[in-house]
Amino acid sequence: MVYEHAHLLAAEMKESEEYRAYCAAKERAFVNETTRNLIAEYHKLQVKLQAGALTGEKNDALLQQAQKLGEVLQFDANAAEFLMAEYRIRTMLGDIYKILAEAIDIDLSALEA
């Protein structure tokens, strides 16, 4: 029964305005190979920074590199639109995870940055 509800939720999410906007923005942004590669590099830097935050490592050079790349991407309207749509999707997923975790009383404080 739980898995059935999870599949229903997934189907509803695929029909959501947030997901449709994300798909459309991704399609526009990823047409340009350079933009696609810059977004991929930006994502890699974000993962490295998050991993460092979990281990307590602070890498100012990496942070500066990510910030500069983020600024470059903001000048590309399609890339900026994609990153905002991606942020909204990730926020929605995070909110859903929190709702589920609270329902079964799981402490998520270790995952907060």
C-alpha positions in Angstrom: 0.0 0.0 0.0 2.8 2.5 0.9 4.5 1.8 -2.4 1.3 2.3 -4.3 0.9 5.7 -2.7 4.5 6.5 -3.6 3.9 5.7 -7.2 0.7 7.8 -7.2 2.7 10.7 -5.7 5.4 10.3 -8.3 2.8 10.4 -11.1 1.3 13.6 -9.5 4.7 15.2 -9.4 5.3 14.4 -13.0 2.0 16.3 -13.8 2.9 19.3 -11.6 3.6 22.7 -12.9 7.0 22.7 -11.3 8.0 19.6 -13.1 6.7 20.8 -16.5 8.6 24.1 -16.0 11.7 22.2 -15.1 11.5 20.0 -18.2 10.9 22.9 -20.5 13.7 24.9 -18.9 16.1 22.0 -19.1 15.3 21.4 -22.8 16.0 25.1 -23.6 19.2 25.3 -21.5 20.7 22.0 -22.7 20.4 22.8 -26.4 23.6 24.7 -26.1 26.5 22.3 -25.4 28.5 25.0 -23.6 25.7 25.8 -21.3 25.1 22.1 -20.6 28.7 21.6 -19.8 28.8 24.6 -17.5 25.7 23.5 -15.6 27.3 20.0 -15.2 30.5 21.6 -13.8 28.4 23.8 -11.5 26.6 20.7 -10.2 30.0 18.9 -9.6 31.3 21.9 -7.6 28.1 21.9 -5.5 28.5 18.2 -4.7 32.1 18.8 -3.7 31.1 21.7 -1.5 28.3 19.7 0.1 30.7 16.8 0.8 33.2 19.2 2.3 30.5 20.7 4.5 29.5 17.2 5.8 33.1 16.5 6.7 33.8 19.9 8.2 36.2 20.9 5.4 36.0 24.5 4.2 37.4 25.1 0.7 37.3 28.8 0.0 38.9 28.3 -3.5 36.2 25.8 -4.5 33.5 28.1 -3.1 34.8 31.0 -5.0 35.0 28.9 -8.2 31.3 27.8 -7.7 30.2 31.4 -7.1 31.9 32.7 -10.2 30.5 29.9 -12.3 27.0 30.6 -10.8 27.4 34.3 -11.8 28.4 33.3 -15.4 25.3 31.0 -15.6 23.0 33.8 -14.4 23.9 35.9 -17.4 22.5 33.1 -19.7 18.7 33.4 -19.5 18.1 29.8 -20.3 20.7 28.6 -17.7 19.3 30.9 -15.1 15.7 29.7 -15.8 16.8 26.1 -15.6 18.7 26.6 -12.3 15.6 28.3 -10.7 13.3 25.5 -12.0 15.7 22.9 -10.6 15.8 24.8 -7.3 12.0 24.7 -7.1 11.9 21.0 -7.8 14.6 20.2 -5.2 12.6 22.4 -2.7 9.5 20.4 -3.4 11.3 17.1 -3.0 12.9 18.3 0.2 9.5 19.4 1.6 7.9 16.1 0.8 10.8 14.2 2.4 10.4 16.4 5.6 6.6 15.7 5.7 7.3 11.9 5.4 10.1 12.0 8.0 8.0 14.0 10.5 5.1 11.5 10.0 7.2 8.7 11.2 9.2 10.7 13.7 12.7 10.6 12.1 15.2 13.2 13.1 16.6 15.0 10.0 18.8 17.5 11.9 21.9 15.7 10.7 21.0 16.5 7.1 20.5 20.2 7.6 23.3 22.5 6.4 
